[in-house]
Amino acid sequence: MTLYHFGNCVALIYIPYYLTYKYSGLSEYGAFWKCIQAGCIYMFTQLAKMLILATFFPDNVSDIGSDVLGEFLKSTVDLADLVGLYVVLAGIPGKGHSKVLTAGIGWATAEVILSRALLLWVGARGAEFDWKYIQKCLESNISLVQHIATATLIWLWSRHDLKSPWVGLFVKAVVTLIVGAFTLTIYAGLAQ
């Protein structure tokens, strides 16, 4: 039974990634190695983020007080992900949709392999069924869409040939406002 649960979890995580790659047309472009390169850049970016956090932002356990500036600066290290995705997009030749899908799928696949594989191997093979592994599997599918959307936004931001910069700026502002309001609503609900 535990092997069956483990197999279901693995299928729930990795089959949507395969189907997205297969039916998006990337297999026709020969983008497999570009996805691998995007995954390698993801690993390098995560390593750089860990080194920066460990070097410049030490964890002060004895300090119980709220350090808003320190926490803000720690969260700015996540901008390295955006820089990494920009580097991936700049290194992929071809049309826009193939660049975005290759970068997004490669980045998301590396993230899901590095963050979920060990979790499933250790946890989902346990003696008891637990819903948290199904939740993690579904979360990884949402993460796939989120990474592709982020790659699309970075690609649109890097474009210089768009005819309507004011409309693009307005759309970016509206999307940022919606995401910020949604995040604030969720955070306020959890804080109570």
Secondary structure as GFF3:
##gff-version 3
##sequence-region A 1 192
A	DSSP	alpha_helix	2	23	.	.	.	ID=ss1
A	DSSP	alpha_helix	26	29	.	.	.	ID=ss2
A	DSSP	alpha_helix	32	56	.	.	.	ID=ss3
A	DSSP	alpha_helix	68	75	.	.	.	ID=ss4
A	DSSP	three_ten_helix	76	78	.	.	.	ID=ss5
A	DSSP	alpha_helix	79	90	.	.	.	ID=ss6
A	DSSP	alpha_helix	96	119	.	.	.	ID=ss7
A	DSSP	pi_helix	120	124	.	.	.	ID=ss8
A	DSSP	alpha_helix	131	158	.	.	.	ID=ss9
A	DSSP	alpha_helix	165	191	.	.	.	ID=ss10
###
